[in-house]
């Protein structure tokens, strides 16, 4: 066998480099085709899911829940508005409260301490029924 010169060695390596570049280009093209195919398959899967009965049921359920949510929020707003109207009393009409909140707390404390409802009623000079009502509220 003849000795391989540097020039021949360089030419062989350049040929190998060119062949490898062609292989890389071919693989890049193959990778691009496969990526396109994958994205196409994903799109088809999405389209088929959107047409499926399960998707349609989910969508209907979401719409129903949105309507319920809207209805409940409207109801809450309406109730808040009604509460505001109930508290508003221009003329001051109606019964006045007999006991303040502090007195009601004291009454409940007496009951916890073990005093009878009758004893508490005598302390505050009111009926047993009123004391019973305040304790149970």
C-alpha atoms as one frame of an Amber mdcrd trajectory, in Angstrom:
protein
   0.000   0.000   0.000   1.087   3.398  -0.869   1.576   6.018   1.713  -1.309
   8.515   1.965  -0.194  12.066   1.522  -1.543  14.967   3.497  -3.259  16.318
   0.395  -5.112  13.035  -0.124  -5.962  12.885   3.561  -7.397  16.429   3.456
  -9.436  15.554   0.343 -10.818  12.421   2.028 -11.758  14.389   5.124 -13.422
  17.097   2.993 -15.439  14.397   1.192 -16.459  12.951   4.544 -17.410  16.434
   5.760 -19.545  17.004   2.636 -21.220  13.608   3.049 -21.933  14.337   6.714
 -23.341  17.767   5.806 -25.681  16.078   3.318 -26.740  13.562   5.980 -27.383
  16.415   8.436 -29.468  18.283   5.818 -31.465  15.124   5.108 -32.085  14.595
   8.821 -33.073  18.265   9.286 -35.589  17.896   6.458 -36.904  14.690   8.042
 -37.176  16.390  11.457 -39.073  19.316   9.906 -41.478  16.922   8.155 -42.058
  15.013  11.387 -42.655  18.242  13.335 -45.169  19.364  10.703 -46.878  15.988
  10.897 -47.020  16.166  14.708 -48.539  19.656  14.654 -51.061  18.512  12.038
 -51.999  15.527  14.217 -52.430  17.806  17.246 -54.681  20.131  15.229 -56.747
  17.163  14.050 -57.049  15.887  17.619 -58.203  19.334  18.790 -60.748  19.545
  15.982 -62.079  16.065  16.681 -62.347  16.848  20.416 -64.280  20.043  19.702
 -66.737  17.987  17.663 -67.040  15.258  20.303 -70.096  14.845  22.508 -67.984
  15.103  25.659 -66.715  18.554  24.647 -70.232  19.728  23.874 -71.457  18.474
  27.265 -68.594  20.278  28.991 -69.405  23.469  27.125 -73.098  23.249  28.073
 -72.150  22.594  31.698 -69.848  25.631  31.678 -72.631  27.795  30.251 -75.064
  26.545  32.901 -72.551  27.289  35.679 -71.909  30.769  34.283 -75.653  31.470
  34.268 -75.981  30.197  37.848 -73.052  32.369  38.911 -74.588  35.431  37.266
 -77.967  34.674  38.826 -76.458  34.238  42.294 -74.466  37.454  42.019 -77.637
  39.304  40.989 -79.471  37.753  43.936 -76.712  38.806  46.334 -76.773  42.363
  44.997 -80.559  42.426  45.314 -80.384  41.161  48.917 -77.795  43.801  49.801
 -80.054  46.454  48.308 -83.028  45.154  50.314 -80.962  45.162  53.531 -80.091
  48.791  52.882 -83.748  49.637  52.442 -84.774  47.810  55.611 -82.299  49.738
  57.760 -83.344  53.059  56.302 -86.158  54.531  58.396 -86.583  58.280  57.892
 -89.315  58.927  60.430 -87.897  56.688  63.125 -91.118  54.709  63.103 -91.385
  51.397  64.920 -90.476  50.087  68.346 -87.407  51.337  70.074 -84.971  48.785
  71.424 -85.261  48.293  75.163 -81.704  47.057  75.738 -78.396  48.085  74.212
 -75.953  45.534  72.889 -73.829  45.909  76.021 -76.823  45.162  78.237 -77.679
  42.095  76.152 -74.115  40.841  76.609 -74.422  41.419  80.373 -77.684  39.452
  80.430 -76.023  36.547  78.656 -73.111  36.706  81.118 -75.516  36.524  84.064
 -77.088  33.444  82.517 -73.682  31.810  81.999 -72.832  32.575  85.638 -75.862
  30.510  86.642 -78.544  33.084  87.469 -82.073  32.077  86.573 -84.023  33.905
  83.920 -86.454  35.091  86.600 -83.641  36.655  88.670 -82.242  38.411  85.589
 -85.738  39.708  84.751 -86.050  41.159  88.265 -82.651  42.877  87.945 -83.630
  44.582  84.678 -87.306  45.062  85.663 -88.747  43.375  82.577 -90.583  40.187
  81.680 -89.154  36.676  81.799 -90.142  36.193  78.146 -88.072  39.163  77.006
 -84.995  37.899  78.853 -85.532  34.435  77.375 -85.770  35.942  73.894 -82.578
  37.984  74.341 -80.617  35.004  75.655 -81.696  32.732  72.807 -81.018  35.235
  70.032
